[in-house]
Amino acid sequence: MVEQLKRLTLVGKEKEGKQLNESHPFCAKIRTKTWKGKDIDFNKYDGTSDRKMHIKIFEKVACNHKNDKDIIVRLFLLSLGEEASEWFYSLENQSITSYG
């Protein structure tokens, strides 16, 4: 999972300009946040289980990062299964500006 998050993280100025111009639901502030943490194992939300319970479990697993909401929102993306990820990427460009 760390590798997945690293792929979401911008690496160097050259990629930064290119990625920020591409359509993505995260705002630029969230997308430029750098991950420096340990691997976290999430159960993927597949759309068939209780979404509120998924969020509660996610927040417990990610509690070490509770003071960095930009990282929390990026970690949450990694807890989404294929169908939920398709929904995420269908959201309006830069429409997610916080975990709230």
N, C-alpha and C positions, 0 to 999 in steps of 0.2 A: 504494500500500500504506500510506503514511503516513495517508491518509484513513481506511482501514479500521481502523487501530490507534487513530486519534483517536476513531472511533465506539465503540471498546471502552473508551476512557478516560472516567472520570467528569468531568463539567464542572459545577462548582458544587455547592453543598450541596443544592439542590432535587433534582437528578438523583441525587445520591449516595444519599439515603435510599431513593428509589424503586428504583434499580437493585440495591442490595444486598439488597432484599427479594425480588427476582425470583430464580427458580431459575437457577443457573449453576454449572458445574463448578469454576470458580476460586473460591478462598476470598477473603474480603473484602480481605485484605492485598494480594493480587495484583491484584485488580480495581481498587483505588484508586491503583495506581502510574501515574504520569504519563509519557507518552512524549515525549522531547525530541530524538529522534535524526533521522538522515537516512533516506531511503527505502532499503529493502533488497529486492532482487529474489530471490524464492524460487521454486524449482520446486515445484509443488503435488504432494503425495503423493496418488495416486489409488487406492491399494490394490492395484495390480498390480505395482509395482516392489519392490525389496528395501527393507524398512522400516529395517533397520540402516544401510544405505548412505544412505538419506534423512536419518537422524539425523546421521550423520557429516558429510554435506555441509552440512546446516543449521548444525551447530556451527561449521564453518569460516566460513560466510557471516556468522554472528552473533557471531564472536569478539570484535568490538569491544565487546560488551556482556557479556563473560564474568564480569565482577565484579558484575553486577546480575542475579541469577537470577530475580527477579520479572519483569523485562523480557524475559529469555530465554524464559520460559514463555509469555508473552503473544505474543511474536514467533512461537513455534512454532505457535501456533494459526493464524497467517496462512500457514503453509507447508502446510496441509492442504487437499486438494481437497474437492469436494462430499461424496463418500461418507465420507471420513475425518472431515469436519466433522459430519456426521450422527451418527457414532459419538461424537465428542467431546461434543456436546450431549445425548447420551443418558446420559452419566455422572451419577452421583449429585451432588446439589446440594452445592457447596463441598467436593468430594472432592479437588481438586487444591490442594495447599498448598505445593508447591515444584517446581522443574524436575526434581529427582531422582525 
